[in-house]
Amino acid sequence: MGHSRPAVAAIGPALVVAALHPAASDGGSFSTGGALPDSCQANLTGHAASDRDPAWSPDGSRIAFASDRDGGWRIYVMGADGSAPVPLTDGPDDRRPRWSPDGARIAFDAEREGHRHIFIMDAGGEGLAAADPSAFAGGDWTDIAPSWSPDGREIAFSSDRAGDMDLYAVELVSRRVRRLTKHPAADLFPVWSPNGGELAFFSQRDGNDEIYLIRARPRVPDESLLRLTKHDANEFMPSWAPDGARLVFASNRPESGRAQLFVTDAGGFNTQQLTHDRGRKTEPHWSPDGSRMAFTNDRDGNNEIYVRNLNCRS
């Protein structure tokens, strides 16, 4: 970046209700019934601007997000209770931050030199570099939605570098790029499973947005592809539970009204509606201990970052 950023402040006394800091969970038990009481969730950002794309730090103490509060879209980091938001980038169009497994770096996609590509920076906002330098050697394509492998060696992403928007992974040491999917429909927002064996993503391969799984290291693109959800509604933006047993995703199923969050097991069975209150909820991200869910919610008229306590039954 070429200039220093203030360090993210340490988490002090909780600025949100104590219900947002429950005992750790394995992500396997949570409340799904009815509209959630306001004592079980909180609006962390509460700003007139649009705040989106929440991502927990690996230790659960911070949340990275994107906001247009200072003009263009920038990457910010705040405490897990919403305290001390600090801008890490200058924009003008930086989105979808994701922490490295060791918490030392953040990947995101950004508009630079007329095209969108994946960038990596230190968690304090310094040391900006392209994840795939070949993108700037005549790379007339778009790369979006980074996801770190659990070992931190690769980043998966969506790209139209071969014409269609497919999934790829770049090895960060060798810079070798692997193609994971090959289909005319757009394959979007890959998310690595906690064990590193597969990726979840969403696509309109079968007519509407659905959640799919694919092997993380297929011998050929699309090998062992599995359609996880099968519904007439759009199902999109998956996120894994930290134990790998479940996924959360957004869906506009008719019975739920505007987009709500649903949880299903890793085989696509036992789907339950997680949220019920007003507002369009998207971009869910499970906390590292499995006890909380961060997501984007427009219930107050603009997009904000909310956190829900998954163990709350009050």
N, C-alpha and C positions, 0 to 999 in steps of 0.2 A: 503494500500500500504506500510505503514511502513516508508514513507519519505514524506517530504512536497513538495508541488508544488507551484510555483508562482501563484498569483491571476491573473485572466484574466484582461487585461488592459481595462480601461473604453474607450468607443468609443469617439474618438476625431474628428477632421475634417474629413469629408468623403474622403476616398481614392478611391472611385469609382464615376462614374458620378452621378450627382444629380438626374437623372431620376430614379435611383434605390430607391429613398426615397420619394415616392409620398404620397399624402394624403390618409388616411385610406379608405378602401373599405370594403363592406360586402361580397366580393367574387362573387357578382352576375353580374358584368359587367366588361368585359375586351376585349382586342383586340385579334383576332385570325387570322387576314388576312395576308397572304404572309410571306416572310422571314422577320424576325425581324431586324430592324436596330441595329447596334452595340451600338448605344446610348441608347438603351432600355434594354440592358442586359450586364452583366460583368462576366468575369472569376475571381472568388474571390481567388483562390488558386495559380494558375500560377506557378506550381512546376513541376520539371522533374519526380517526383514520381507519383504514382497513388493515387488520393483522391476521396473518395466515401461516400455514405450513409449520405447525409446532413440531419440535423434535427434542426428546429428552436427552440430556447428557448421560453417559454410561453409569455415573454414580448417582443419578437421580436428583442432583442438587440444582441443576440449571435447565432451562429450556431455550433453545434457539428458535427463532421464528423470522418471518419476513413481514415488513410493514412499509406502507407508503406515507407514514406520518411526517417525514421530513422532505416530502416531494416525491422523488422516484422511489422504487422499491429497493430496500436495503435489508441486510441481514442483521438481526439484533440478538442479544443474549440477555436473559433476565433470570433472577432466582426462581426456583420452582414454586414460590409463593407469589410470584408476580413482581417482586421487588427489583429495583435498580436496573431497568432496561438500558442496555448500552449498545450503540450502533457499532458494527464491526466492518461494514463495507460502505462505500460511497455511492453505490448504485451505478447507473440509474434504473436498472431492472434486474435485481438479484433475487432469486427465489429458491425455495425447497432446500433448506439447509439440512445436513445430516452429519452427525458426529462420527468420528472414527471410533473403533472399539476401545481404544486406550484413552479417549477423551482429549487427545492432544491436537486434533485437527478437525476441521469442518469442511465438508464438500458441499457445493451448491451449483445450480446452473445460473448463467448470467449472459446478458447480451454484451458482447465485446466485438468491436470491429465489424459490426453488421450481422453477426451470427450468434446463436445461442450455443454455448458449450459448457462443459463441466470444469469447475475450478476447485482448487483445494487451498485452504489457508490455515495458519496456526489458529488455535482456539481463541487467541487474543486479537485476531484480525490482521496479523502480519504474514509475510512470506507467501503472497498470492502466487499460484502457479497453475498452469493448465494440467488437467489429469491426463489428457491425450494431446501432446504437442503437435501431432500430425494434423489436428483440427485447424491449425493456423498455417499449414503449409499448403494452401490452396483448398482447404476444406470447406466447400460450399454446401454445408449441411447443418442440421440442428441436433444437438444432444441435450437431453433434459432428464431430470428426476434421478439423481445419483442414489445408490445404496451400497454401503460398505459390506464386504464379506466379513464374517465373524472373526477371521484371522487378520483382517486389516490389509491383506495383500492385493485385493481387487476391488474395483467399483463397478457395479452393474448400472446400466442406464438405458434409456430409450433413445434411438437415433434413426434418422432417415438417410444416413450416408449411402445406402445402397438403393435408395428410391422409396421404399416403404418404411414406416416407422416400426422398427423391430427392436429386440433386446440384444444388447452387447455387454461385454465385460472387458475392462482394461486392467492388465497386470501393472501395478504401479512401479515396479522395479524395471522390468523389461520393456514396458509400454506396449506390449503385445495386446492386440484387441481380438477378442473372440466373439463370433456371432452365435447367439443363443436361439433366436427364433427367425422364421422366414414365412411371412404371410402378408397378403395384400391389406388386411385390416391392421389398424394401428395397435401395437402392443405397448402398453403404457404402465409407468410407475412400478418397476420391479422392486421387490422387497426380499432380501435374503432371509432364509429360515435360520433360526438360532444355531442349528447344527451344521449349517453351511451346505447341506445336501441339495436344496432346491430353492427356487424363487417363486414367489407369488406375484401376479400382475393382473391387470384387467385389459380386456380387448372386446371388440365387436365382431369377432370371428364368426359367431353364430347369430348375428343380426342385432343384438343389443349388448350393452356392456355386461360382462360376466367375469368372475374371478377364475383364474387358471393357475395351475402349478406346472413347473418344468424343472427337469434336472439342472443343477447348477453347472455341470460340465458334460453337456450332451456330446456324443460323438459326431452327430450331425444336427443342424438346427431343427427344432421342434421334436426331438426325440423324447419319448415318454411324457408327452403333454397330457395333462389331466384337466378337464373342466370341473371346477369345484362347485360352482353355483349354477342352478338351472331354474331361472325365474323369468317371467315376461318383463319384469322391471329391470332397470339398470342397476347393476351391482359394481362398485368401483372403489378404488383407493384402499387396498388391503393393508393390514399391519399385523404382524405376528405377536402372539403372547410370548413372553420371555422363555417359557418352558417348551414352546413349539407345539403345544397341544391344540391351540385354537388360533383363529384369526378373527379380527374385527374388520368390518368394511362398511361403507356407506351404501344406502339403497333408497330409491324412491318408490318402493312398493306401495300400491294403492292404499292398503290398509294403514300405512304409516303417515300418509299425507306427504309433506315435503321430506327431503332426504333425512333419514335417521340412521343410527348406527346399529348394526346387527353383529352377532358373534356366532361363529360356526366352528365345529371341530375340524381338525386337519384333514379329515376325509370328506368334508362337505355335509355332514349330518348334524342333527340336533341344533339347527339354527334358531336363535332366539333374538328378539328385538331388545336392544340394550337401552335405547333412549326413547322417550315418548313426548317430552315437552316441546313447546313451540320452537321454531327456528330450524334452519337448514344446517345440518351437521355433516361435515366432511373432514377429510384429512386426519383421521384418528391416528394416535401413536401411543402404544402401551408403555407405561413406565417400566424401568428395568426390574423393579421388584414385583411387578404384576398387580399392584394394588390400586393404580390410578390410570386414568385415560385422559390424555390431552387431545383436543380436537378444535376445529374451527366451527363457530356457531354465529349465525346472524340474528339471533332472537331479539337483540336490542336494536336492530335496524341497520347495523353494519357488521362486517366480519370481525370477530374477536376470538382470542384464545381462551378456551374454557378448560378446566380440569374437573373430572368427576372422580369421586371416591367409589371404587367398585365394590367395596365391602359395606357401604352404607345402606341400612335398611330402616332408617328412622322415618 
